[in-house]
């Protein structure tokens, strides 16, 4: 990021390539992929625009990923607030997005057709359980899973202390285990 801030465009390309997929999955899993209006795509682009706008002022106080996901989460929170203030409710991940994510999670299944169907059903159930988590717990869980952030970094990205972030992760994992208990 420091190299990009000094004008090295290839450095931005490396950052984008490294974080593109995880960041997009994080945003999609937070707000869903709404049919027709591309909210997740807009938030994704807005996050990268913010990165380019702030490049010259960036100071590495934490890992780049922490800073990037903090920006993305801020965009998601703003979207959720706007949606609620208009009387709407933000979309959860729709069936098509669940199917896409389930397919990606089950893509490594190399067994018999029955095993692949079961893997896909398990992945779909997992995505539904993640989607059902309270916002704060889902954000903490996804920041750890998608961004690979530590508990301290999750706290920094979400504006809470490490103990609160740790607690949110613990509750999220417990709810996911409970929701998926029948798959064991």
C-alpha positions in Angstrom: 0.0 0.0 0.0 2.9 2.3 0.7 4.3 1.7 -2.8 0.9 2.4 -4.3 0.7 5.6 -2.2 4.0 6.7 -3.9 2.4 6.1 -7.3 3.3 2.5 -8.1 0.2 1.2 -9.9 1.5 -2.3 -10.0 1.4 -2.4 -6.2 -2.3 -1.6 -6.3 -2.8 -4.5 -8.8 -1.0 -6.8 -6.4 -3.2 -5.7 -3.5 -6.3 -6.0 -5.5 -5.4 -9.5 -6.8 -4.6 -10.6 -3.3 -7.8 -9.4 -1.6 -10.4 -9.3 -4.3 -12.1 -12.6 -3.8 -12.1 -12.6 0.0 -13.3 -9.0 0.2 -16.1 -9.6 -2.3 -17.2 -12.8 -0.4 -17.2 -10.8 2.8 -19.5 -8.1 1.4 -21.8 -10.6 -0.3 -22.2 -12.6 2.9 -22.9 -9.4 4.8 -25.5 -7.8 2.5 -26.4 -10.5 -0.1 -26.4 -10.2 -3.8 -29.7 -8.4 -4.6 -31.1 -9.2 -7.9 -30.9 -6.4 -10.4 -29.4 -3.7 -8.4 -25.9 -4.9 -7.6 -25.6 -3.6 -4.0 -22.7 -5.9 -3.2 -20.8 -4.9 -6.4 -21.3 -1.2 -5.6 -20.1 -1.6 -2.0 -17.1 -3.6 -3.3 -16.2 -0.9 -5.8 -16.8 1.9 -3.3 -14.4 0.1 -0.9 -11.6 0.0 -3.6 -12.3 3.7 -4.5 -11.8 4.6 -0.9 -8.5 2.7 -0.9 -7.3 4.7 -3.9 -8.5 8.0 -2.5 -6.7 7.4 0.8 -3.5 5.9 -0.7 -1.3 8.9 -0.2 -2.4 9.3 3.4 -2.2 5.6 4.3 -0.1 4.9 7.4 0.5 1.3 8.4 -0.9 1.2 11.9 -2.2 -2.3 11.4 -2.1 -4.9 8.6 -3.4 -3.7 5.2 -6.2 -6.3 5.4 -7.4 -4.9 8.7 -7.6 -1.4 7.2 -9.3 -2.7 4.0 -11.9 -4.7 5.8 -12.6 -1.8 8.2 -13.4 0.3 5.1 -15.6 -2.5 3.7 -17.5 -3.0 7.0 -18.1 0.7 7.3 -19.6 0.7 3.8 -21.8 -2.3 4.7 -23.0 -0.6 8.0 -23.8 2.6 6.1 -25.8 0.6 3.6 -27.7 -1.3 6.3 -28.5 2.0 8.1 -29.8 3.6 4.9 -31.9 0.6 4.1 -33.5 0.6 7.6 -34.1 4.3 7.6 -36.0 4.0 4.3 -38.3 1.4 6.0 -36.8 -1.5 4.2 -34.8 -4.3 5.5 -31.5 -5.2 3.9 -31.5 -8.3 1.9 -30.1 -11.5 3.2 -28.3 -13.7 0.8 -30.8 -14.8 -1.7 -31.3 -18.4 -3.0 -29.1 -17.9 -6.0 -26.3 -16.5 -4.0 -26.6 -19.3 -1.5 -26.5 -21.8 -4.3 -23.4 -20.1 -5.8 -21.6 -20.1 -2.4 -22.7 -23.7 -1.6 -21.3 -24.8 -5.0 -18.0 -23.1 -4.3 -17.8 -24.7 -0.8 -18.7 -28.1 -2.1 -16.5 -27.9 -5.3 -13.8 -30.1 -3.8 -16.2 -33.0 -3.4 -14.8 -35.8 -5.5 -16.9 -38.7 -4.3 -20.0 -40.3 -5.6 -23.0 -38.2 -6.7 -24.8 -38.8 -3.4 -21.7 -37.5 -1.5 -21.7 -34.4 -3.7 -25.4 -33.7 -3.1 -24.8 -34.1 0.7 -21.8 -31.8 0.6 -23.8 -29.2 -1.3 -26.7 -29.5 1.2 -24.3 -29.1 4.1 -22.7 -26.0 2.5 -26.1 -24.5 1.8 -27.1 -25.1 5.5 -23.8 -23.6 6.6 -24.4 -20.4 4.5 -27.9 -20.1 5.8 -26.6 -20.4 9.4 -24.0 -17.7 8.8 -26.7 -15.5 7.3 -28.9 -16.0 10.3 -26.2 -14.8 12.8 -26.7 -11.3 14.3 -24.9 -8.6 12.4 -22.1 -8.2 14.9 -21.4 -11.9 15.2 -21.6 -12.5 11.4 -19.2 -9.6 10.8 -16.7 -10.9 13.4 -16.9 -14.5 12.0 -16.5 -13.4 8.4 -13.6 -11.0 9.2 -11.8 -14.0 10.7 -12.8 -16.5 8.0 -12.6 -14.3 4.9 -9.9 -11.8 5.9 -7.9 -14.0 8.2 -7.9 -11.2 10.9 -6.9 -11.9 14.4 -9.2 -11.2 17.4 -7.4 -7.9 18.0 -7.7 -6.9 14.3 -11.4 -7.8 14.3 -11.8 -5.6 17.3 -10.0 -2.7 15.6 -12.0 -3.2 12.4 -15.3 -3.2 14.2 -14.5 -0.5 16.8 -14.7 -2.8 19.8 -12.2 -4.2 22.2 -10.5 -7.6 21.7 -12.5 -9.2 24.4 -15.8 -8.1 22.8 -14.6 -9.4 19.4 -13.6 -12.7 21.0 -17.0 -13.0 22.7 -18.8 -12.3 19.4 -16.7 -15.0 17.7 -17.4 -17.5 20.5 -21.2 -16.8 20.2 -21.1 -17.1 16.4 -19.3 -20.4 16.5 -21.7 -21.8 19.1 -24.7 -20.8 17.1 -23.2 -22.3 13.9 -22.4 -25.5 15.8 -25.9 -25.6 17.1 -27.5 -24.9 13.7 -25.3 -27.6 12.0 -25.5 -30.2 14.8 -27.5 -32.6 12.7 -24.7 -32.8 10.1 -22.2 -34.5 12.4 
